[in-house]
Amino acid sequence: MKKSLIALAALAAVTAASAQSTVTISGAYAFSYQKDLTNTTANGTLLTVNSATGAASAAAADSTVDAKGLANTSAEIKLAGVEDLGGGLKASFDMTWESGNFRGAPITRADSGMAVSGGFGTIAIRQTRSGDQLGDIASSAISLPDGYYESITTRPAVDMVQFTAPAISGLTASVAYVEGNDGGISVPTTNAKSVNVLGVGYTNGPVSAGYALKSHALNSGSTVKKNQSEFKVSYNAGFATVAYGWDDKTTTDSTAKAASGFAVTAPMGAITLGAHRFTRGDVKMTEFGAKYDLSKRTAITVAQGTMKGLATGKNGTQSRIRLAHSF
């Protein structure tokens, strides 16, 4: 019995020694001179700026910046860790914190999650923000206060559990259960209790494509469209990458419209040029930008865009000159 206990202790020590854990810290900081989109009476209106996205919204008593002028448009830090569990299994976690854009602002928790991965694929649990295939095609050379998620669709906080299967010949598949933040019902609009998402992706050389089917569990009287489809495809021609995306209408209302978008991104050494245009019915968003890499981690971005067709609020022209550093 004593020898067995010694053997088990030795095995546990070997197992513990073989398990390796790596923790990394990363983040970003950006400062901009910008003109935000507001209503037609605005440019002196005070706005609050989301530190993660730079999105401008109505003024808050404790967090305001001028609609035109200097602004801290990103300040975040991310802690991530990976542990080798042995047998081809890995466990990971990540947590991102964001600071507000005004002195004395508290640091708030943003995206976070945990995952276990191996030969079977990846199982992840996350608290994040919703997204879609169409929004993914936006050019990386553009940074403006208001964009796709402030005009064409919304991006509420959600809780989700997702399984992603191993890639086979460039083909990936995933299935996810998504619900509103802390059990809320704002996914993607009111009266939707939860969403089951089936995703498929394909990458082969310069071609990349993705499709998602979102099936909603709805409350009585909901006008949310029960099944919604999303699609994207891109082609890297070497001198530029062109992409197209489509997003089904979100409600059963007869006036509801589907959205579509087109984007182009052209790398030219240290300079990257970009343009994209998104539309949903009368709403039209057109943006242009250029990014100059001062180094691998520091870049200057100059961008301008227009928004048209929104019933209220952010119609007009916006611009931003941003200096950003990541670490």
Secondary structure, 3 states (H helix, E strand, C coil): CHHHHHHHHHHHHHHHHHCCEEEEEEEEEEEEEEECCCCCCCCCCEEEECCCCCCEECCECCECEECEEEEEEEEEEEEEEEEEEECCEEEEEEEEEEECCCCCCCEEEEEEEEEEEECCEEEEEEEEECCCCHHHHCCCCCCCCCCHHHCCCCCCEEEEEEEECCCECCEEEEEEEEEEHHHCCECCCCCEEEEEEEEEEEEECCEEEEEEEEEEEECCCCCECCEEEEEEEEEECCCCEEEEEEECCCECCCCCCCEEEEEEEEEECCEEEEEEEEEECCEEEEEEEEEEECCCCEEEEEEEEEEECCCCCCCEEEEEEEEEEEC
